[in-house]
Amino acid sequence: MVREELTRLTGNGNGTCGKDDCPNVYRTDSGSFIVQGDLSQAFTPPEGEGLVEIPESVLREAVRVLGW
């Protein structure tokens, strides 16, 4: 899967990461979500999983865009 195949729910491309604007939330064609953010060391996740940290404002924006 490439980024162009995802629907970006947050950010306008003018964030601190340049045109890729992270942190960010994306939606896949199958309805699942991809979250981009800072790596977190809060705990060790199971094999094959990772932790990212994003601000509450980013999640609120994604929810607003989805109309939830």
VMD Tcl script that builds the backbone (N, CA, C; Angstrom):
set m [mol new atoms 204]
animate dup $m
set s [atomselect $m all]
$s set {name element resname resid chain x y z} {
  {N N MET 1 A 0.846 -1.168 0.000}
  {CA C MET 1 A 0.000 0.000 0.000}
  {C C MET 1 A 0.898 1.240 0.000}
  {N N VAL 2 A 0.512 2.225 -0.775}
  {CA C VAL 2 A 1.259 3.488 -0.816}
  {C C VAL 2 A 0.367 4.609 -0.294}
  {N N ARG 3 A 0.992 5.662 0.180}
  {CA C ARG 3 A 0.254 6.769 0.793}
  {C C ARG 3 A -0.826 7.316 -0.135}
  {N N GLU 4 A -0.579 7.372 -1.413}
  {CA C GLU 4 A -1.546 7.924 -2.369}
  {C C GLU 4 A -2.849 7.118 -2.418}
  {N N GLU 5 A -2.829 5.870 -1.939}
  {CA C GLU 5 A -4.026 5.038 -1.929}
  {C C GLU 5 A -4.871 5.264 -0.676}
  {N N LEU 6 A -4.376 6.073 0.260}
  {CA C LEU 6 A -5.067 6.326 1.521}
  {C C LEU 6 A -5.832 7.645 1.465}
  {N N THR 7 A -6.897 7.753 2.247}
  {CA C THR 7 A -7.628 9.005 2.396}
  {C C THR 7 A -7.113 9.702 3.643}
  {N N ARG 8 A -6.497 10.864 3.467}
  {CA C ARG 8 A -5.985 11.607 4.622}
  {C C ARG 8 A -7.142 12.331 5.283}
  {N N LEU 9 A -7.312 12.111 6.584}
  {CA C LEU 9 A -8.420 12.704 7.339}
  {C C LEU 9 A -8.004 13.951 8.093}
  {N N THR 10 A -6.712 14.175 8.251}
  {CA C THR 10 A -6.237 15.295 9.057}
  {C C THR 10 A -5.092 16.002 8.346}
  {N N GLY 11 A -4.836 17.203 8.785}
  {CA C GLY 11 A -3.699 17.947 8.260}
  {C C GLY 11 A -3.967 18.580 6.914}
  {N N ASN 12 A -3.257 19.664 6.660}
  {CA C ASN 12 A -3.433 20.383 5.402}
  {C C ASN 12 A -2.152 20.455 4.592}
  {N N GLY 13 A -1.128 19.711 5.007}
  {CA C GLY 13 A 0.135 19.737 4.284}
  {C C GLY 13 A 1.057 20.856 4.703}
  {N N ASN 14 A 0.677 21.641 5.709}
  {CA C ASN 14 A 1.507 22.762 6.143}
  {C C ASN 14 A 2.041 22.583 7.564}
  {N N GLY 15 A 2.102 21.324 8.041}
  {CA C GLY 15 A 2.541 21.053 9.403}
  {C C GLY 15 A 4.047 21.038 9.550}
  {N N THR 16 A 4.507 20.620 10.707}
  {CA C THR 16 A 5.936 20.647 11.011}
  {C C THR 16 A 6.736 19.616 10.234}
  {N N CYS 17 A 6.073 18.680 9.590}
  {CA C CYS 17 A 6.785 17.672 8.799}
  {C C CYS 17 A 6.799 18.034 7.319}
  {N N GLY 18 A 6.480 19.254 6.982}
  {CA C GLY 18 A 6.442 19.660 5.578}
  {C C GLY 18 A 5.176 19.184 4.906}
  {N N LYS 19 A 5.266 18.860 3.617}
  {CA C LYS 19 A 4.069 18.504 2.859}
  {C C LYS 19 A 3.433 17.197 3.324}
  {N N ASP 20 A 4.166 16.348 4.059}
  {CA C ASP 20 A 3.607 15.095 4.554}
  {C C ASP 20 A 2.821 15.288 5.848}
  {N N ASP 21 A 2.969 16.445 6.502}
  {CA C ASP 21 A 2.163 16.913 7.621}
  {C C ASP 21 A 1.849 15.850 8.665}
  {N N CYS 22 A 2.810 15.540 9.515}
  {CA C CYS 22 A 2.526 14.599 10.593}
  {C C CYS 22 A 2.423 15.345 11.911}
  {N N PRO 23 A 1.754 14.811 12.925}
  {CA C PRO 23 A 1.050 13.537 12.915}
  {C C PRO 23 A -0.206 13.599 12.050}
  {N N ASN 24 A -0.703 12.421 11.703}
  {CA C ASN 24 A -1.809 12.356 10.773}
  {C C ASN 24 A -2.601 11.076 10.961}
  {N N VAL 25 A -3.848 11.083 10.488}
  {CA C VAL 25 A -4.691 9.896 10.478}
  {C C VAL 25 A -5.167 9.687 9.044}
  {N N TYR 26 A -5.073 8.453 8.573}
  {CA C TYR 26 A -5.497 8.081 7.225}
  {C C TYR 26 A -6.529 6.964 7.325}
  {N N ARG 27 A -7.387 6.851 6.310}
  {CA C ARG 27 A -8.348 5.748 6.225}
  {C C ARG 27 A -8.037 4.934 4.983}
  {N N THR 28 A -8.091 3.605 5.115}
  {CA C THR 28 A -7.830 2.709 3.990}
  {C C THR 28 A -9.125 2.425 3.244}
  {N N ASP 29 A -9.008 1.831 2.068}
  {CA C ASP 29 A -10.185 1.453 1.288}
  {C C ASP 29 A -11.054 0.438 2.028}
  {N N SER 30 A -10.430 -0.369 2.902}
  {CA C SER 30 A -11.188 -1.382 3.643}
  {C C SER 30 A -11.844 -0.814 4.902}
  {N N GLY 31 A -11.601 0.493 5.209}
  {CA C GLY 31 A -12.227 1.122 6.358}
  {C C GLY 31 A -11.391 1.121 7.625}
  {N N SER 32 A -10.181 0.572 7.570}
  {CA C SER 32 A -9.307 0.626 8.751}
  {C C SER 32 A -8.526 1.937 8.730}
  {N N PHE 33 A -7.755 2.184 9.777}
  {CA C PHE 33 A -7.041 3.439 9.920}
  {C C PHE 33 A -5.542 3.233 10.043}
  {N N ILE 34 A -4.790 4.165 9.486}
  {CA C ILE 34 A -3.342 4.229 9.626}
  {C C ILE 34 A -3.049 5.523 10.384}
  {N N VAL 35 A -2.262 5.429 11.445}
  {CA C VAL 35 A -1.936 6.594 12.255}
  {C C VAL 35 A -0.442 6.877 12.135}
  {N N GLN 36 A -0.110 8.118 11.829}
  {CA C GLN 36 A 1.272 8.570 11.720}
  {C C GLN 36 A 1.541 9.499 12.890}
  {N N GLY 37 A 2.613 9.254 13.611}
  {CA C GLY 37 A 2.935 10.111 14.744}
  {C C GLY 37 A 4.320 9.809 15.279}
  {N N ASP 38 A 4.635 10.389 16.415}
  {CA C ASP 38 A 5.927 10.152 17.052}
  {C C ASP 38 A 5.944 8.762 17.670}
  {N N LEU 39 A 7.068 8.075 17.552}
  {CA C LEU 39 A 7.207 6.777 18.199}
  {C C LEU 39 A 7.090 6.939 19.705}
  {N N SER 40 A 6.400 6.010 20.343}
  {CA C SER 40 A 6.214 6.047 21.792}
  {C C SER 40 A 6.916 4.852 22.425}
  {N N GLN 41 A 7.433 5.077 23.601}
  {CA C GLN 41 A 8.076 4.015 24.377}
  {C C GLN 41 A 7.257 3.706 25.634}
  {N N ALA 42 A 5.935 3.972 25.606}
  {CA C ALA 42 A 5.081 3.809 26.777}
  {C C ALA 42 A 5.137 2.382 27.336}
  {N N PHE 43 A 5.168 1.402 26.454}
  {CA C PHE 43 A 5.337 -0.006 26.846}
  {C C PHE 43 A 5.796 -0.769 25.618}
  {N N THR 44 A 6.198 -2.002 25.803}
  {CA C THR 44 A 6.655 -2.821 24.683}
  {C C THR 44 A 5.451 -3.556 24.096}
  {N N PRO 45 A 5.096 -3.243 22.840}
  {CA C PRO 45 A 3.930 -3.897 22.228}
  {C C PRO 45 A 4.297 -5.314 21.768}
  {N N PRO 46 A 3.287 -6.129 21.466}
  {CA C PRO 46 A 3.545 -7.469 20.957}
  {C C PRO 46 A 4.315 -7.420 19.629}
  {N N GLU 47 A 4.958 -8.508 19.305}
  {CA C GLU 47 A 5.693 -8.655 18.047}
  {C C GLU 47 A 4.808 -8.262 16.870}
  {N N GLY 48 A 5.350 -7.454 15.969}
  {CA C GLY 48 A 4.622 -7.042 14.775}
  {C C GLY 48 A 3.753 -5.803 14.959}
  {N N GLU 49 A 3.723 -5.244 16.174}
  {CA C GLU 49 A 2.946 -4.037 16.427}
  {C C GLU 49 A 3.877 -2.911 16.851}
  {N N GLY 50 A 3.391 -1.678 16.748}
  {CA C GLY 50 A 4.163 -0.514 17.162}
  {C C GLY 50 A 3.264 0.489 17.852}
  {N N LEU 51 A 3.872 1.410 18.569}
  {CA C LEU 51 A 3.131 2.458 19.265}
  {C C LEU 51 A 3.484 3.805 18.676}
  {N N VAL 52 A 2.477 4.633 18.412}
  {CA C VAL 52 A 2.719 6.012 18.010}
  {C C VAL 52 A 1.894 6.913 18.906}
  {N N GLU 53 A 2.360 8.124 19.074}
  {CA C GLU 53 A 1.664 9.101 19.909}
  {C C GLU 53 A 1.239 10.275 19.035}
  {N N ILE 54 A -0.048 10.637 19.113}
  {CA C ILE 54 A -0.551 11.779 18.360}
  {C C ILE 54 A -1.382 12.655 19.297}
  {N N PRO 55 A -1.448 13.943 19.029}
  {CA C PRO 55 A -2.230 14.839 19.881}
  {C C PRO 55 A -3.733 14.571 19.774}
  {N N GLU 56 A -4.455 14.856 20.846}
  {CA C GLU 56 A -5.914 14.710 20.858}
  {C C GLU 56 A -6.551 15.515 19.725}
  {N N SER 57 A -6.000 16.672 19.427}
  {CA C SER 57 A -6.574 17.523 18.383}
  {C C SER 57 A -6.594 16.824 17.023}
  {N N VAL 58 A -5.619 15.968 16.761}
  {CA C VAL 58 A -5.569 15.238 15.491}
  {C C VAL 58 A -6.703 14.215 15.436}
  {N N LEU 59 A -6.931 13.500 16.535}
  {CA C LEU 59 A -8.045 12.548 16.568}
  {C C LEU 59 A -9.388 13.258 16.444}
  {N N ARG 60 A -9.527 14.403 17.125}
  {CA C ARG 60 A -10.777 15.163 17.023}
  {C C ARG 60 A -11.039 15.603 15.585}
  {N N GLU 61 A -9.988 16.015 14.886}
  {CA C GLU 61 A -10.145 16.442 13.494}
  {C C GLU 61 A -10.584 15.261 12.620}
  {N N ALA 62 A -9.993 14.073 12.844}
  {CA C ALA 62 A -10.369 12.897 12.069}
  {C C ALA 62 A -11.833 12.541 12.312}
  {N N VAL 63 A -12.277 12.570 13.567}
  {CA C VAL 63 A -13.666 12.284 13.903}
  {C C VAL 63 A -14.592 13.289 13.241}
  {N N ARG 64 A -14.224 14.546 13.258}
  {CA C ARG 64 A -15.031 15.603 12.623}
  {C C ARG 64 A -15.172 15.340 11.129}
  {N N VAL 65 A -14.071 15.007 10.457}
  {CA C VAL 65 A -14.101 14.750 9.016}
  {C C VAL 65 A -15.006 13.562 8.692}
  {N N LEU 66 A -14.984 12.548 9.548}
  {CA C LEU 66 A -15.819 11.357 9.329}
  {C C LEU 66 A -17.277 11.598 9.685}
  {N N GLY 67 A -17.566 12.711 10.368}
  {CA C GLY 67 A -18.945 13.027 10.741}
  {C C GLY 67 A -19.473 12.185 11.886}
  {N N TRP 68 A -18.593 11.702 12.752}
  {CA C TRP 68 A -19.017 10.856 13.889}
  {C C TRP 68 A -19.467 11.695 15.031}
}
mol reanalyze $m
mol bondsrecalc $m
mol representation Tube
mol addrep $m
